[in-house]
Amino acid sequence: MLDVEDLYKSYPTPQGPLPVLQGVDLRLERGGSLALMGESGSGKSTLLHLVAGLDSVDRGRIHADGKPLHEMGERELAEWRRCGIGLIFQQFNLVGSLTVADNLAFQARLAGRHDAGWQARLVEQLGLGELLHRYPEQLSGGQQQRVALGRALAARPALVLADEPTGNLDEATAEQVLHLLLELVAGSGSTLLMVTHSPQVAARLQRTVVLRKGRVHPGVEASA
Amino acid sequence: MSIVRWTLRALLSHWRRHPVQFFSLFTGLWLATALLTGVQAINGQARESYARANDLIGGTPHANLQPVDGQPLPQEAFTQLRREGWPVSPVLEGTVQLADGSGRLRVMGIEPLSLPPGSRMAGAPTKAGGLIDFISPPGQGWIAAETMQALDLTEGATQPLANGEALPPLHARGGMAPGVLMVDIGVAQRLLQTPGEISRLVVPAAVQSTLPPPWDTRLRRDDGADTGLDGLTDSFHLNLTALGLLAFAVGLFIVHAAIGLALEQRRPLLRTLRASGVGVRELLLALVIELGVLALLGGTAGVASGYLLASLLLPDVAASLRGLYGAEIGGQLTLSPAWWLSGLGLALVGALLAGASSLWRAARLPLLAVAGGEAWMQAHRLWLRRQGIVAAIAAVVALVAWQWGDSLVSGFVMLGGMLLAAALGLPLLLSGMLRLIPTIGRSPLTGWFIADARQQLPALSLALMALLLALAANVGAGSMTEGFRHTFTAWLDQRLAAELYIRPTDEAQARALQEWLPRQTEVEHHVVVRGLDIEVDGHPVELSGITDDSLYREHWPLLESVDEPWDALFDGSAVMLSEQLARRLDVRAGDAITLPTSGSNWQPRVAAIYADYGNPRGHVLVANQELHRHWHGAPVDSIAVRAAPGAVDALASRLQDAFDLGSDRVVDQARLKGWARQVFERTFSATAALNSLTLGVAGVALFIALLTQGQGRLGQLAPLWATGVSRARLMQLNAAQAWLLSALTLLLALPLGILLAWALVAVINVQAFGWRLPLQVFPGQLLQLAGWAMVATALASAWPLWKLWRSRPVDLLRAFSDER
């Protein structure tokens, strides 16, 4: 499903280029789940952004769902984000001016894959039935992240990318959200790549890869 | 398309959640379009009226044969030339007054059967069959439907005139110009009581032969077939257009501010959209469609309001144009679909112009950058630097146009450059002024007050620019208008020194009057003015022959002169010129000029130059004996009568009875001054109305900027509240900041306004009308305007302050924790 080979990425700074990824290799099978861990600045979010097509690769290759992301232009990357993946952020990033119902359907509609039956199931599983006509600012953090989960999965993406999805939530809510995320991903047959700081969260996924200074830390890959 | 559709839906949902921003954007587009389309409607209506006036005899291109001495021609001119094979056709023109005093009509008498083949009358072909009613007794009067309505006339009616005659049955015709009555020439001679006379002859332009004697010396050919109204009134319309454009620019400032703010607030949304797979092209397309829809909404409201505004202003503008140039404008707006469409197009183009920079920033928005306040401040600093550079370039352009320009267009370039430089330089100047406020010994709260005021500049700068422009325009136009009023009133008092002015109908009556007047006990003395129209270097000029009298020596106001100018005039060695003619001919007192006479040219010296405000034509004063010597038989134009002021009414009444003179031929000084002042007031009423509206728009801009900025203010005020500053104190500080920024803007607007007034009186006026006014500043007026600006600021800041006052401590608390 995901094949990352010899990936390099650096960012310009006044002091010169700052290397963030320095030859990362990673594979993830279809339907699998993988937790990316590492210290702040280790490059895990950058790797997630590159796989999401939010940023461009300096060197190396990324093949996702058979597509060479490293060769894609802006339009193809936009299509990849629209149809190929579901993104979940720590800050939720819901559209504040749309209702919960519209937020849930938003990406599926963009992708031309809106399925009312599937959305109704998501609403039920996520427990959002009472909240459909509310706006994001009227929801708690946990409720907002549940909406974000629903939005990411509504188009049945092949790959779900989550950037510390529970980082902003209290322990009980985080557990509830994580449980829903894993259940829904498993139910939809999607592949999950998640960035997290929490070993407990990582332990719930099939595999864990640790990044250190822009490289995969050898011997720290674990399987659940 | 579904991507664009859903993107658009997400974008549009923003306005539902931020109605104030939607209101500000809509208001900006609405006001900008309303003011400019209103002005365009007035100008369009006027130009359409001029076109109709020019096209009364249209079709085949033709030239006019005008009498050299400006006097009516005998009808024999037509018959003799016709007999000699010249395809000429006679025209008689004059003015009649309705018996009930309800109005005047310009009579145009023509002889349709002799008009050049292919000619059109009032826009329609001259088919003999259709003219039977027109030429057969009692004839027919063709008139515009709007004129009939304005004068309360009815189709087929015959209306009595003040001179005892009656109009032929009236018939409304589509192509007629407003205020004009077209009749057969025989009917016109009866109505105007000028039997056997014609005003000019029309000849096909293709006929170029030399006229036979004596007409070769008595007639001159004039190939400009039109009435010349376009040229005369161009400056007037240009001034209106300039005001409309200024209002449009101020409106676009609001739009620009609202779109920019909406972009800043929607950065997270745009990033989310991009992260969800919306490409740059789709995003831009959706933003452009959104802007287009908003522009159409605002534009539609604007065009409708523009129509209403034009309807309200048109009567005053029509009265001004009639008074200043004798141009008749239809009183009812008849606007083409093209005008409505161009108004909407204007709103679209304006919105795209105002939103271009925001669209550009949206296109370049990095997907992963963090939209921090500091990043925005840095971007603003860069933007400020660029603005400063553009302001400097605009200032240089203004200087170049002033130094080397020599036309109305260069005058407006100077004006535009000056205003643009001031507006774009304002944020830099304000920032500099805030920096200059002393820092020694100030409390931490005062320190925060100044620093926070500077931080507010980016959000408020556009509204403050709009306020600066509106205030400067008010100071400039106010100084010019008030200065003109003072100068004009003083000039009228000097120029119209005689108590009564009589315009005799013919030479015989003039002679009889000169015998009658000295016998009247109330008459102290009288002065005869002879006159005729000539052309000097292609410019139409009125020539007035006067006799040596204290009326001139003691009262006639001179702008510049040689020594003993009146002696030079009356000894026949010199003439005096009006300011506008002197400027057109580029001569000064002491120079010599060449005047065409009945025989050879005459080259007198210029003894003096005098002001002749409001007269679009040139004017020359010559001694009566010189007029007689060089232009034989110049008729009496008017007789000025000095009399005891208390006896003027009785004298005027006896005069009218004794000589059967209409009220338009015996005019007392007070009435003439009253009429002139009325024309003046109406001329500037449209200017004053547009100016007030522009200030209103600027007030709205400031209100919207404060309101939208107020939405994000809680976060900035929360830390102060958390550290123990009360809400009441925060409100006071907030109000004081708005006042401080407005006061500083006002401080800069005053010198800019005075500079603008100078540009209007010394550059634009000279180029547009040919005369210059002294620059006058009226402190009372400035104080009043300052008061209004402060009231506008207080009103604009009242609602945001009220919202702040109503905010609960818990809101401040939430803002505080969110800010951390």
HADDOCK unambig.tbl for C-alpha pairs under 7 A between the chains (distance, minus, plus):
assign (segid A and resid 54 and name CA) (segid B and resid 275 and name CA) 6.70 0.50 0.50
assign (segid A and resid 54 and name CA) (segid B and resid 367 and name CA) 6.45 0.50 0.50
assign (segid A and resid 75 and name CA) (segid B and resid 279 and name CA) 5.93 0.50 0.50
assign (segid A and resid 78 and name CA) (segid B and resid 277 and name CA) 4.21 0.50 0.50
assign (segid A and resid 78 and name CA) (segid B and resid 278 and name CA) 5.80 0.50 0.50
assign (segid A and resid 78 and name CA) (segid B and resid 279 and name CA) 5.23 0.50 0.50
assign (segid A and resid 79 and name CA) (segid B and resid 277 and name CA) 5.62 0.50 0.50
assign (segid A and resid 80 and name CA) (segid B and resid 277 and name CA) 6.85 0.50 0.50
assign (segid A and resid 81 and name CA) (segid B and resid 275 and name CA) 6.49 0.50 0.50
assign (segid A and resid 81 and name CA) (segid B and resid 276 and name CA) 5.67 0.50 0.50
assign (segid A and resid 81 and name CA) (segid B and resid 277 and name CA) 4.39 0.50 0.50
assign (segid A and resid 82 and name CA) (segid B and resid 276 and name CA) 5.23 0.50 0.50
assign (segid A and resid 82 and name CA) (segid B and resid 277 and name CA) 3.81 0.50 0.50
assign (segid A and resid 82 and name CA) (segid B and resid 278 and name CA) 6.92 0.50 0.50
assign (segid A and resid 93 and name CA) (segid B and resid 272 and name CA) 6.37 0.50 0.50
assign (segid A and resid 95 and name CA) (segid B and resid 269 and name CA) 5.90 0.50 0.50
assign (segid A and resid 97 and name CA) (segid B and resid 13 and name CA) 5.32 0.50 0.50
assign (segid A and resid 97 and name CA) (segid B and resid 14 and name CA) 5.19 0.50 0.50
assign (segid A and resid 97 and name CA) (segid B and resid 17 and name CA) 5.94 0.50 0.50
assign (segid A and resid 98 and name CA) (segid B and resid 10 and name CA) 6.72 0.50 0.50
assign (segid A and resid 98 and name CA) (segid B and resid 13 and name CA) 6.28 0.50 0.50
assign (segid A and resid 107 and name CA) (segid B and resid 276 and name CA) 6.22 0.50 0.50
assign (segid A and resid 109 and name CA) (segid B and resid 6 and name CA) 6.96 0.50 0.50
assign (segid A and resid 110 and name CA) (segid B and resid 2 and name CA) 6.37 0.50 0.50
assign (segid A and resid 110 and name CA) (segid B and resid 3 and name CA) 4.81 0.50 0.50
assign (segid A and resid 110 and name CA) (segid B and resid 6 and name CA) 6.31 0.50 0.50
